[in-house]
Amino acid sequence: LFRTSARSDLPPSSSSLSPPSQTRQRLEAALSWMGAHPLRGAALFAGLEAVAVVALAPASLFAMVAGALFGPVAGAATSWAGLAAGQTAAFAVGRTLFRDRVRAWLAAAPPRWAAIDGAVGKGGWRLAALLRLSPAVPWNLLNYGLSATSLPLTPYALASAAAVAPWCALFAYMGSLARSLADVLDGSAGPGGPAAA
C-alpha cells in the first residue's frame, strides 16, 4: 500500500541523530582516547556521564558506549559510576534549585504522580528501586520527579544506584557486541540492530 523511495543523496549509514561530521570526528577521537587510556578515560567518561544525566541525556546510550570502549564488565562499572553520581546530582539539583518548578510540573502531570508521591512517603527507597527497574518510567525524569517527594537523599541514592546496575550491565554488554563505536553512536547497535543479529 505504501511506497517509500530511498533518497540517493544520503549515504546508507546516515542518521538524523548523528552530529555533523567534524563534531562527530572529534567525539569519536575523544572517545577513542578514553578507550586507549582505561583508567583516566573511564574516570573522565563517568564524570561526563554524570553531567549528561543531570542534563537529561539518555543513560542507556552512555552505557552502550562504555561497553564498546571498555568491554562489558569495565564498561558496566564505568557507566554505573557515572549514572549513580548523575542521578544523585540530578535529585539534589531538583530538590534545591528546581523544587518549585518540579512540583508545578508534577501537579500538571497525570494523577499517577500524586499516587507515586504518596507511595514514596510510605515505601520510600523500595518504590524508588522498583521504579528504576521498570523500563516504562524514564530514568532522567524520575530523578527530578522523585526530588519533589519526601524521599531522603541517601535512601534515594542507594536504592537508585543498586537498581540501575542490571540495566548498566545489559546496555554495556550490548555495546560490547557492536562492530564499532560508530555503530553505537549511529544507533545501529543494540536490540534490533546489526550487532544483535
Accessible surface in RSA format (square Angstrom, percent):
REM  Atomic radii and reference values for relative SASA: ProtOr
REM  Chains: A
REM  Algorithm: Lee & Richards
REM  Probe-radius: 1.40
REM  Slices: 20
REM RES _ NUM      All-atoms   Total-Side   Main-Chain    Non-polar    All polar
REM                ABS   REL    ABS   REL    ABS   REL    ABS   REL    ABS   REL
RES LEU A   1   221.41 123.3 137.34  98.3  84.07 211.3 148.00 103.9  73.41 197.6
RES PHE A   2   185.85  93.0 157.72  97.7  28.13  73.2 160.20  97.1  25.65  73.4
RES ARG A   3   235.15  98.7 200.99 102.5  34.16  81.3  81.28 111.1 153.87  93.3
RES THR A   4   131.11  93.2 100.29 101.7  30.82  73.4  73.13  98.2  57.98  87.6
RES SER A   5   105.42  89.1  77.84 103.9  27.58  63.5  49.38 105.1  56.04  78.5
RES ALA A   6   104.03  95.7  65.74 101.4  38.30  87.1  76.23 107.3  27.81  73.7
RES ARG A   7   151.45  63.6 131.98  67.3  19.47  46.4  61.21  83.7  90.24  54.7
RES SER A   8   120.95 102.2  80.85 107.9  40.10  92.4  55.65 118.5  65.30  91.5
RES ASP A   9    98.67  69.1  65.60  65.3  33.07  78.2  49.25 115.9  49.42  49.3
RES LEU A  10    85.18  47.4  72.37  51.8  12.82  32.2  73.45  51.6  11.74  31.6
RES PRO A  11    83.09  60.6  72.47  66.1  10.62  38.6  79.44  65.6   3.65  22.7
RES PRO A  12   145.44 106.0 104.04  94.8  41.40 150.5 117.11  96.7  28.33 176.1
RES SER A  13    82.55  69.8  66.70  89.0  15.86  36.5  46.27  98.5  36.28  50.8
RES SER A  14    55.87  47.2  26.01  34.7  29.86  68.8  28.37  60.4  27.50  38.5
RES SER A  15    37.12  31.4  17.76  23.7  19.36  44.6  17.68  37.7  19.44  27.2
RES SER A  16   119.23 100.8  73.67  98.3  45.56 105.0  59.16 126.0  60.06  84.1
RES LEU A  17   160.70  89.5 134.06  95.9  26.64  67.0 137.88  96.8  22.82  61.4
RES SER A  18    31.50  26.6  14.06  18.8  17.44  40.2  13.28  28.3  18.22  25.5
RES PRO A  19    45.41  33.1  31.66  28.9  13.75  50.0  38.39  31.7   7.02  43.6
RES PRO A  20   100.25  73.1  87.51  79.8  12.75  46.3  99.96  82.5   0.30   1.8
RES SER A  21    83.58  70.6  72.40  96.6  11.18  25.8  43.02  91.6  40.56  56.8
RES GLN A  22   110.64  61.9 108.81  79.5   1.82   4.3  32.12  68.4  78.52  59.6
RES THR A  23    72.62  51.6  71.35  72.3   1.27   3.0  45.77  61.5  26.85  40.6
RES ARG A  24    28.27  11.9  28.27  14.4   0.00   0.0  17.54  24.0  10.72   6.5
RES GLN A  25   120.84  67.6 114.47  83.7   6.38  15.2  39.99  85.1  80.85  61.3
RES ARG A  26   157.50  66.1 149.94  76.4   7.55  18.0  60.08  82.1  97.42  59.0
RES LEU A  27    69.17  38.5  63.82  45.7   5.35  13.5  68.51  48.1   0.66   1.8
RES GLU A  28    51.10  29.3  50.75  38.4   0.35   0.8  11.36  22.0  39.74  32.4
RES ALA A  29    63.44  58.3  49.46  76.3  13.98  31.8  57.50  81.0   5.93  15.7
RES ALA A  30    46.61  42.9  37.75  58.3   8.85  20.1  45.58  64.2   1.03   2.7
RES LEU A  31    12.04   6.7  12.04   8.6   0.00   0.0  12.04   8.5   0.00   0.0
RES SER A  32    63.30  53.5  53.96  72.0   9.34  21.5  35.68  76.0  27.63  38.7
RES TRP A  33   101.00  40.5  95.63  46.3   5.37  12.6  83.06  44.3  17.94  29.1
RES MET A  34     6.61   3.4   6.61   4.4   0.00   0.0   6.61   5.6   0.00   0.0
RES GLY A  35    22.57  27.8   0.00   N/A  22.57  27.8   7.57  20.8  15.00  33.6
RES ALA A  36    73.28  67.4  40.34  62.3  32.93  74.9  51.41  72.4  21.87  57.9
RES HIS A  37    58.49  32.0  54.79  38.1   3.69   9.4  31.38  32.3  27.11  31.5
RES PRO A  38    82.08  59.8  80.45  73.3   1.63   5.9  80.51  66.5   1.57   9.8
RES LEU A  39   159.93  89.1 150.86 107.9   9.07  22.8 151.90 106.7   8.03  21.6
RES ARG A  40   153.37  64.4 146.33  74.6   7.04  16.8  67.93  92.8  85.45  51.8
RES GLY A  41     0.00   0.0   0.00   N/A   0.00   0.0   0.00   0.0   0.00   0.0
RES ALA A  42    22.08  20.3  21.12  32.6   0.96   2.2  21.47  30.2   0.60   1.6
RES ALA A  43    70.33  64.7  51.44  79.4  18.90  43.0  60.79  85.6   9.55  25.3
RES LEU A  44    84.15  46.9  77.45  55.4   6.69  16.8  83.47  58.6   0.67   1.8
RES PHE A  45     4.18   2.1   4.18   2.6   0.00   0.0   4.18   2.5   0.00   0.0
RES ALA A  46    15.24  14.0  15.24  23.5   0.00   0.0  15.24  21.5   0.00   0.0
RES GLY A  47    36.90  45.5   0.00   N/A  36.90  45.5  34.93  95.9   1.96   4.4
RES LEU A  48    86.87  48.4  83.50  59.7   3.37   8.5  83.50  58.6   3.37   9.1
RES GLU A  49     0.02   0.0   0.02   0.0   0.00   0.0   0.00   0.0   0.02   0.0
RES ALA A  50    16.21  14.9  15.68  24.2   0.53   1.2  16.17  22.8   0.04   0.1
RES VAL A  51   104.36  68.7 101.64  92.0   2.72   6.5 103.70  90.1   0.66   1.8
RES ALA A  52    17.13  15.8  12.38  19.1   4.75  10.8  17.05  24.0   0.08   0.2
RES VAL A  53     0.00   0.0   0.00   0.0   0.00   0.0   0.00   0.0   0.00   0.0
RES VAL A  54    40.15  26.4  35.53  32.2   4.62  11.1  35.53  30.9   4.62  12.5
RES ALA A  55    75.81  69.7  44.94  69.4  30.87  70.2  55.48  78.1  20.33  53.9
RES LEU A  56    90.91  50.6  71.81  51.4  19.11  48.0  71.99  50.6  18.92  50.9
RES ALA A  57    25.41  23.4  19.95  30.8   5.46  12.4  25.26  35.6   0.15   0.4
RES PRO A  58    75.92  55.3  70.06  63.9   5.86  21.3  75.91  62.7   0.01   0.1
RES ALA A  59     5.61   5.2   1.14   1.8   4.47  10.2   1.22   1.7   4.39  11.6
RES SER A  60    39.56  33.4  37.41  49.9   2.14   4.9  12.72  27.1  26.83  37.6
RES LEU A  61    68.50  38.1  66.67  47.7   1.82   4.6  68.36  48.0   0.13   0.4
RES PHE A  62    40.44  20.2  39.94  24.7   0.50   1.3  40.44  24.5   0.00   0.0
RES ALA A  63     2.18   2.0   2.18   3.4   0.00   0.0   2.18   3.1   0.00   0.0
RES MET A  64    18.31   9.5  18.31  12.1   0.00   0.0   2.28   1.9  16.03  21.2
RES VAL A  65     6.94   4.6   6.94   6.3   0.00   0.0   6.94   6.0   0.00   0.0
RES ALA A  66     0.00   0.0   0.00   0.0   0.00   0.0   0.00   0.0   0.00   0.0
RES GLY A  67     0.90   1.1   0.00   N/A   0.90   1.1   0.00   0.0   0.90   2.0
RES ALA A  68    37.24  34.2   5.04   7.8  32.19  73.2   8.15  11.5  29.09  77.1
RES LEU A  69    30.43  16.9   9.05   6.5  21.38  53.7  11.03   7.7  19.39  52.2
RES PHE A  70    29.82  14.9   5.20   3.2  24.62  64.1  13.27   8.0  16.55  47.4
RES GLY A  71    22.99  28.4   0.00   N/A  22.99  28.4  20.15  55.3   2.84   6.4
RES PRO A  72    59.63  43.5  56.77  51.7   2.86  10.4  56.98  47.0   2.65  16.5
RES VAL A  73   125.84  82.8 120.05 108.7   5.79  14.0 123.66 107.4   2.19   5.9
RES ALA A  74    51.86  47.7  43.73  67.5   8.13  18.5  49.53  69.7   2.33   6.2
RES GLY A  75     0.00   0.0   0.00   N/A   0.00   0.0   0.00   0.0   0.00   0.0
RES ALA A  76    15.01  13.8  14.43  22.3   0.58   1.3  14.69  20.7   0.32   0.8
RES ALA A  77    59.50  54.7  49.69  76.7   9.81  22.3  56.10  79.0   3.40   9.0
RES THR A  78    13.70   9.7   7.71   7.8   5.99  14.3   6.39   8.6   7.31  11.1
RES SER A  79     0.22   0.2   0.22   0.3   0.00   0.0   0.00   0.0   0.22   0.3
RES TRP A  80    96.82  38.9  96.82  46.9   0.00   0.0  96.59  51.5   0.24   0.4
RES ALA A  81    43.96  40.4  36.86  56.9   7.10  16.1  39.11  55.1   4.86  12.9
RES GLY A  82     0.80   1.0   0.00   N/A   0.80   1.0   0.80   2.2   0.00   0.0
RES LEU A  83     1.25   0.7   1.25   0.9   0.00   0.0   1.25   0.9   0.00   0.0
RES ALA A  84    16.32  15.0  14.61  22.5   1.71   3.9  15.23  21.4   1.08   2.9
RES ALA A  85    53.73  49.4  40.84  63.0  12.89  29.3  49.80  70.1   3.93  10.4
RES GLY A  86     0.00   0.0   0.00   N/A   0.00   0.0   0.00   0.0   0.00   0.0
RES GLN A  87     0.36   0.2   0.36   0.3   0.00   0.0   0.17   0.4   0.18   0.1
RES THR A  88    36.55  26.0  36.55  37.1   0.00   0.0  31.35  42.1   5.20   7.9
RES ALA A  89    41.11  37.8  33.66  51.9   7.45  17.0  40.56  57.1   0.55   1.5
RES ALA A  90     0.00   0.0   0.00   0.0   0.00   0.0   0.00   0.0   0.00   0.0
RES PHE A  91     0.84   0.4   0.84   0.5   0.00   0.0   0.84   0.5   0.00   0.0
RES ALA A  92    38.21  35.1  34.44  53.1   3.77   8.6  38.21  53.8   0.00   0.0
RES VAL A  93    36.09  23.8  35.18  31.9   0.91   2.2  36.03  31.3   0.06   0.2
RES GLY A  94     0.00   0.0   0.00   N/A   0.00   0.0   0.00   0.0   0.00   0.0
RES ARG A  95    54.29  22.8  48.57  24.8   5.72  13.6  33.28  45.5  21.01  12.7
RES THR A  96   103.05  73.3  70.53  71.5  32.52  77.5  67.98  91.3  35.07  53.0
RES LEU A  97   132.39  73.7 101.87  72.9  30.52  76.7 104.23  73.2  28.15  75.8
RES PHE A  98    77.65  38.8  76.62  47.5   1.03   2.7  77.65  47.1   0.00   0.0
RES ARG A  99    70.56  29.6  69.38  35.4   1.18   2.8  31.14  42.6  39.43  23.9
RES ASP A 100   119.79  83.9 110.78 110.3   9.01  21.3  37.90  89.2  81.89  81.7
RES ARG A 101   178.20  74.8 169.69  86.5   8.51  20.3  61.13  83.5 117.07  70.9
RES VAL A 102    12.48   8.2  10.13   9.2   2.36   5.7  12.48  10.8   0.00   0.0
RES ARG A 103   103.99  43.7  98.50  50.2   5.49  13.1  40.77  55.7  63.22  38.3
RES ALA A 104    65.60  60.3  50.67  78.2  14.92  33.9  58.75  82.7   6.84  18.1
RES TRP A 105   109.12  43.8 100.59  48.7   8.54  20.0  79.36  42.3  29.76  48.3
RES LEU A 106    27.69  15.4  20.87  14.9   6.82  17.1  21.03  14.8   6.66  17.9
RES ALA A 107    89.35  82.2  48.36  74.6  40.99  93.2  61.95  87.2  27.40  72.6
RES ALA A 108    92.66  85.2  52.38  80.8  40.28  91.6  63.50  89.4  29.16  77.2
RES ALA A 109    21.16  19.5   4.05   6.3  17.11  38.9  10.44  14.7  10.72  28.4
RES PRO A 110    68.21  49.7  59.31  54.1   8.90  32.4  66.68  55.1   1.53   9.5
RES PRO A 111   115.50  84.2 105.03  95.7  10.48  38.1 112.66  93.0   2.84  17.7
RES ARG A 112   157.49  66.1 150.16  76.5   7.32  17.4  57.38  78.4 100.10  60.7
RES TRP A 113    30.09  12.1  27.14  13.1   2.96   6.9  18.68  10.0  11.41  18.5
RES ALA A 114    74.59  68.6  56.08  86.5  18.51  42.1  63.83  89.9  10.76  28.5
RES ALA A 115    68.56  63.0  50.48  77.9  18.07  41.1  63.09  88.8   5.47  14.5
RES ILE A 116    26.40  15.0  25.18  18.8   1.22   2.9  26.38  19.0   0.02   0.1
RES ASP A 117    55.62  39.0  52.77  52.5   2.86   6.8  12.36  29.1  43.27  43.1
RES GLY A 118    41.36  51.0   0.00   N/A  41.36  51.0  38.12 104.6   3.24   7.3
RES ALA A 119    41.46  38.1  33.96  52.4   7.50  17.1  38.56  54.3   2.90   7.7
RES VAL A 120     3.07   2.0   0.00   0.0   3.07   7.4   0.00   0.0   3.07   8.3
RES GLY A 121    52.90  65.2   0.00   N/A  52.90  65.2  19.52  53.6  33.38  74.8
RES LYS A 122   190.55  93.0 152.01  93.3  38.54  91.8 101.83  91.7  88.72  94.5
RES GLY A 123    23.54  29.0   0.00   N/A  23.54  29.0  22.05  60.5   1.49   3.3
RES GLY A 124    13.47  16.6   0.00   N/A  13.47  16.6  12.95  35.5   0.51   1.1
RES TRP A 125   123.52  49.6 122.93  59.5   0.59   1.4 105.04  56.0  18.48  30.0
RES ARG A 126   140.66  59.1 138.63  70.7   2.03   4.8  49.48  67.6  91.18  55.3
RES LEU A 127    35.69  19.9  34.40  24.6   1.29   3.2  35.21  24.7   0.48   1.3
RES ALA A 128     0.00   0.0   0.00   0.0   0.00   0.0   0.00   0.0   0.00   0.0
RES ALA A 129    18.65  17.2  18.65  28.8   0.00   0.0  18.65  26.3   0.00   0.0
RES LEU A 130   113.06  63.0 107.03  76.6   6.03  15.2 107.33  75.4   5.73  15.4
RES LEU A 131    19.82  11.0  19.27  13.8   0.55   1.4  19.78  13.9   0.03   0.1
RES ARG A 132     0.14   0.1   0.14   0.1   0.00   0.0   0.00   0.0   0.14   0.1
RES LEU A 133    77.79  43.3  68.77  49.2   9.02  22.7  68.97  48.4   8.82  23.7
RES SER A 134    33.94  28.7  28.70  38.3   5.24  12.1  23.50  50.0  10.44  14.6
RES PRO A 135   115.93  84.5  80.39  73.3  35.54 129.2  89.22  73.7  26.71 166.0
RES ALA A 136    88.18  81.1  54.25  83.7  33.93  77.2  65.21  91.8  22.96  60.8
RES VAL A 137    28.29  18.6  25.20  22.8   3.09   7.4  25.97  22.6   2.32   6.3
RES PRO A 138    76.42  55.7  65.28  59.5  11.14  40.5  76.24  62.9   0.18   1.1
RES TRP A 139    37.02  14.9  31.17  15.1   5.85  13.7  26.88  14.3  10.14  16.4
RES ASN A 140    18.36  12.7  16.88  16.3   1.48   3.6   6.84  16.5  11.52  11.1
RES LEU A 141    72.58  40.4  72.51  51.9   0.06   0.2  72.58  51.0   0.00   0.0
RES LEU A 142     0.02   0.0   0.00   0.0   0.02   0.1   0.00   0.0   0.02   0.1
RES ASN A 143     0.46   0.3   0.46   0.4   0.00   0.0   0.00   0.0   0.46   0.4
RES TYR A 144    27.63  12.9  27.63  15.7   0.00   0.0  22.94  17.2   4.69   5.8
RES GLY A 145     0.14   0.2   0.00   N/A   0.14   0.2   0.05   0.2   0.09   0.2
RES LEU A 146     0.10   0.1   0.10   0.1   0.00   0.0   0.10   0.1   0.00   0.0
RES SER A 147     0.00   0.0   0.00   0.0   0.00   0.0   0.00   0.0   0.00   0.0
RES ALA A 148     3.11   2.9   0.97   1.5   2.14   4.9   1.00   1.4   2.11   5.6
RES THR A 149     4.60   3.3   3.64   3.7   0.96   2.3   4.35   5.8   0.25   0.4
RES SER A 150    80.36  67.9  53.77  71.8  26.59  61.3  53.58 114.1  26.78  37.5
RES LEU A 151     4.00   2.2   2.34   1.7   1.66   4.2   4.00   2.8   0.00   0.0
RES PRO A 152    76.96  56.1  71.45  65.1   5.51  20.0  76.96  63.5   0.00   0.0
RES LEU A 153    76.15  42.4  71.98  51.5   4.17  10.5  71.98  50.5   4.17  11.2
RES THR A 154    88.61  63.0  85.00  86.2   3.61   8.6  53.64  72.1  34.97  52.9
RES PRO A 155    42.46  30.9  37.37  34.1   5.08  18.5  42.20  34.8   0.26   1.6
RES TYR A 156     0.00   0.0   0.00   0.0   0.00   0.0   0.00   0.0   0.00   0.0
RES ALA A 157    20.35  18.7  18.62  28.7   1.73   3.9  18.82  26.5   1.52   4.0
RES LEU A 158   122.48  68.2 117.22  83.9   5.25  13.2 117.96  82.8   4.52  12.2
RES ALA A 159     7.42   6.8   0.29   0.4   7.13  16.2   6.93   9.8   0.49   1.3
RES SER A 160     0.00   0.0   0.00   0.0   0.00   0.0   0.00   0.0   0.00   0.0
RES ALA A 161    14.78  13.6  14.78  22.8   0.00   0.0  14.78  20.8   0.00   0.0
RES ALA A 162    70.37  64.7  51.51  79.5  18.86  42.9  60.15  84.7  10.22  27.1
RES ALA A 163     6.56   6.0   0.84   1.3   5.72  13.0   6.53   9.2   0.03   0.1
RES VAL A 164     0.00   0.0   0.00   0.0   0.00   0.0   0.00   0.0   0.00   0.0
RES ALA A 165    42.19  38.8  37.66  58.1   4.53  10.3  38.47  54.2   3.72   9.9
RES PRO A 166    76.32  55.6  63.27  57.7  13.05  47.4  71.64  59.1   4.68  29.1
RES TRP A 167    54.60  21.9  54.20  26.2   0.40   0.9  53.11  28.3   1.49   2.4
RES CYS A 168     2.45   1.9   1.70   1.9   0.74   1.7   1.44   3.6   1.01   1.1
RES ALA A 169    48.19  44.3  44.40  68.5   3.79   8.6  45.03  63.4   3.15   8.4
RES LEU A 170    83.74  46.6  78.20  55.9   5.54  13.9  83.23  58.5   0.51   1.4
RES PHE A 171    38.42  19.2  38.42  23.8   0.00   0.0  38.42  23.3   0.00   0.0
RES ALA A 172     0.00   0.0   0.00   0.0   0.00   0.0   0.00   0.0   0.00   0.0
RES TYR A 173   113.29  52.9 113.29  64.5   0.00   0.0  76.15  57.2  37.14  45.8
RES MET A 174    25.77  13.3  24.71  16.4   1.06   2.5  13.41  11.4  12.36  16.4
RES GLY A 175     0.41   0.5   0.00   N/A   0.41   0.5   0.00   0.0   0.41   0.9
RES SER A 176    35.79  30.2   8.50  11.3  27.29  62.9   7.54  16.1  28.25  39.6
RES LEU A 177    86.17  48.0  67.36  48.2  18.81  47.3  70.98  49.9  15.19  40.9
RES ALA A 178    17.82  16.4   0.20   0.3  17.62  40.1   0.20   0.3  17.62  46.7
RES ARG A 179   171.25  71.9 133.40  68.0  37.85  90.1  74.28 101.5  96.96  58.8
RES SER A 180    51.72  43.7  40.69  54.3  11.02  25.4  45.01  95.8   6.71   9.4
RES LEU A 181    29.01  16.2  21.78  15.6   7.23  18.2  21.78  15.3   7.23  19.5
RES ALA A 182    34.23  31.5  32.33  49.9   1.90   4.3  32.33  45.5   1.90   5.0
RES ASP A 183    19.55  13.7  19.55  19.5   0.00   0.0   0.39   0.9  19.16  19.1
RES VAL A 184     2.15   1.4   0.06   0.1   2.10   5.1   0.18   0.2   1.97   5.3
RES LEU A 185    29.69  16.5  11.98   8.6  17.71  44.5  12.11   8.5  17.58  47.3
RES ASP A 186    35.27  24.7  19.68  19.6  15.58  36.9   6.42  15.1  28.85  28.8
RES GLY A 187    59.84  73.8   0.00   N/A  59.84  73.8  30.84  84.6  28.99  64.9
RES SER A 188    35.55  30.0  30.22  40.3   5.33  12.3  31.82  67.8   3.74   5.2
RES ALA A 189     9.96   9.2   0.00   0.0   9.96  22.7   0.13   0.2   9.83  26.0
RES GLY A 190     3.02   3.7   0.00   N/A   3.02   3.7   2.98   8.2   0.04   0.1
RES PRO A 191   109.75  80.0  78.02  71.1  31.73 115.4  85.80  70.8  23.96 148.9
RES GLY A 192    82.79 102.1   0.00   N/A  82.79 102.1  42.16 115.7  40.63  91.0
RES GLY A 193    13.14  16.2   0.00   N/A  13.14  16.2   9.73  26.7   3.42   7.7
RES PRO A 194    62.74  45.7  43.73  39.9  19.01  69.1  51.37  42.4  11.36  70.6
RES ALA A 195    18.22  16.8   1.47   2.3  16.76  38.1   5.82   8.2  12.41  32.9
RES ALA A 196    63.10  58.0  24.25  37.4  38.85  88.4  33.16  46.7  29.94  79.3
RES ALA A 197   122.03 112.2  53.22  82.1  68.81 156.5  90.94 128.1  31.09  82.4
END  Absolute sums over single chains surface
CHAIN  1 A    11042.7       8777.1       2265.6       7803.0       3239.7
END  Absolute sums over all chains
TOTAL         11042.7       8777.1       2265.6       7803.0       3239.7
